[in-house]
Amino acid sequence: MNDTVKTILLWMVIGVILVSVFNNFGPKREADTKISYTALLNEIKDGNVASVTITDQDVTGYMANHKTFTTTYPCDKMIS
């Protein structure tokens, strides 16, 4: 191998190591809390839900305390 290829490979390895280190020590994103659909309805009634996004059967959103949640819209409740 010539020197240029070796240098490129060395910088690529250094780059992969740096990305790995930053990913391990960077801020951690909290996982979405999985709740039941019934629990979501109760949280909405109690005024604890700030926003909701519905995509097909997936329901995601933010509680009033800025925590995220996810649930599944029941099939038997789907509107045709």
MODA-V279337 format. One record per residue. RES is the residue in three letters. PSI is psi in radians with two decimals (NA if undefined). OMEGA is omega in whole degrees, 0 to 359 (none if undefined). NEAR is the number of other ideal C-beta (glycine too) atoms within 8 Angstrom. Layout:
res->RES psi->PSI omega->OMEGA near->NEAR
res->RES psi->PSI omega->OMEGA near->NEAR
//
This chain:
res->MET psi->2.54 omega->178 near->4
res->ASN psi->2.96 omega->186 near->5
res->ASP psi->-0.58 omega->181 near->6
res->THR psi->-0.77 omega->180 near->6
res->VAL psi->-0.74 omega->179 near->8
res->LYS psi->-0.73 omega->180 near->9
res->THR psi->-0.76 omega->179 near->8
res->ILE psi->-0.79 omega->179 near->8
res->LEU psi->-0.71 omega->179 near->8
res->LEU psi->-0.79 omega->180 near->8
res->TRP psi->-0.58 omega->177 near->8
res->MET psi->-0.75 omega->178 near->8
res->VAL psi->-0.75 omega->178 near->8
res->ILE psi->-0.74 omega->179 near->8
res->GLY psi->-0.77 omega->179 near->8
res->VAL psi->-0.73 omega->179 near->8
res->ILE psi->-0.77 omega->180 near->8
res->LEU psi->-0.76 omega->178 near->8
res->VAL psi->-0.74 omega->179 near->8
res->SER psi->-0.77 omega->180 near->8
res->VAL psi->-0.80 omega->181 near->8
res->PHE psi->-0.62 omega->178 near->8
res->ASN psi->-0.62 omega->181 near->7
res->ASN psi->-0.55 omega->185 near->6
res->PHE psi->-0.03 omega->180 near->5
res->GLY psi->3.08 omega->180 near->6
res->PRO psi->2.41 omega->180 near->3
res->LYS psi->2.37 omega->176 near->4
res->ARG psi->2.28 omega->178 near->4
res->GLU psi->2.47 omega->178 near->6
res->ALA psi->2.60 omega->176 near->4
res->ASP psi->2.42 omega->176 near->8
res->THR psi->2.19 omega->178 near->8
res->LYS psi->2.11 omega->179 near->6
res->ILE psi->2.81 omega->178 near->10
res->SER psi->2.80 omega->179 near->6
res->TYR psi->-0.67 omega->178 near->12
res->THR psi->-0.73 omega->178 near->6
res->ALA psi->-0.66 omega->177 near->9
res->LEU psi->-0.80 omega->179 near->14
res->LEU psi->-0.70 omega->178 near->8
res->ASN psi->-0.71 omega->179 near->8
res->GLU psi->-0.65 omega->178 near->11
res->ILE psi->-0.78 omega->179 near->10
res->LYS psi->-0.63 omega->181 near->6
res->ASP psi->-0.07 omega->179 near->6
res->GLY psi->0.40 omega->183 near->6
res->ASN psi->0.02 omega->184 near->8
res->VAL psi->2.20 omega->181 near->12
res->ALA psi->-0.74 omega->180 near->7
res->SER psi->2.71 omega->181 near->6
res->VAL psi->2.44 omega->173 near->9
res->THR psi->2.21 omega->180 near->7
res->ILE psi->2.16 omega->177 near->7
res->THR psi->1.94 omega->186 near->5
res->ASP psi->-1.99 omega->179 near->5
res->GLN psi->-0.06 omega->181 near->7
res->ASP psi->2.24 omega->178 near->9
res->VAL psi->2.12 omega->177 near->13
res->THR psi->2.82 omega->179 near->10
res->GLY psi->-3.01 omega->181 near->11
res->TYR psi->2.37 omega->173 near->10
res->MET psi->2.94 omega->179 near->12
res->ALA psi->-0.44 omega->179 near->8
res->ASN psi->0.25 omega->176 near->5
res->HIS psi->0.14 omega->175 near->6
res->LYS psi->2.58 omega->181 near->8
res->THR psi->2.72 omega->178 near->10
res->PHE psi->2.85 omega->176 near->13
res->THR psi->2.57 omega->176 near->10
res->THR psi->3.09 omega->179 near->11
res->THR psi->2.27 omega->177 near->7
res->TYR psi->2.20 omega->184 near->12
res->PRO psi->2.43 omega->182 near->7
res->CYS psi->-0.69 omega->184 near->6
res->ASP psi->-0.17 omega->178 near->4
res->LYS psi->-0.08 omega->183 near->7
res->MET psi->2.42 omega->178 near->8
res->ILE psi->2.26 omega->180 near->3
res->SER psi->NA omega->none near->2
//
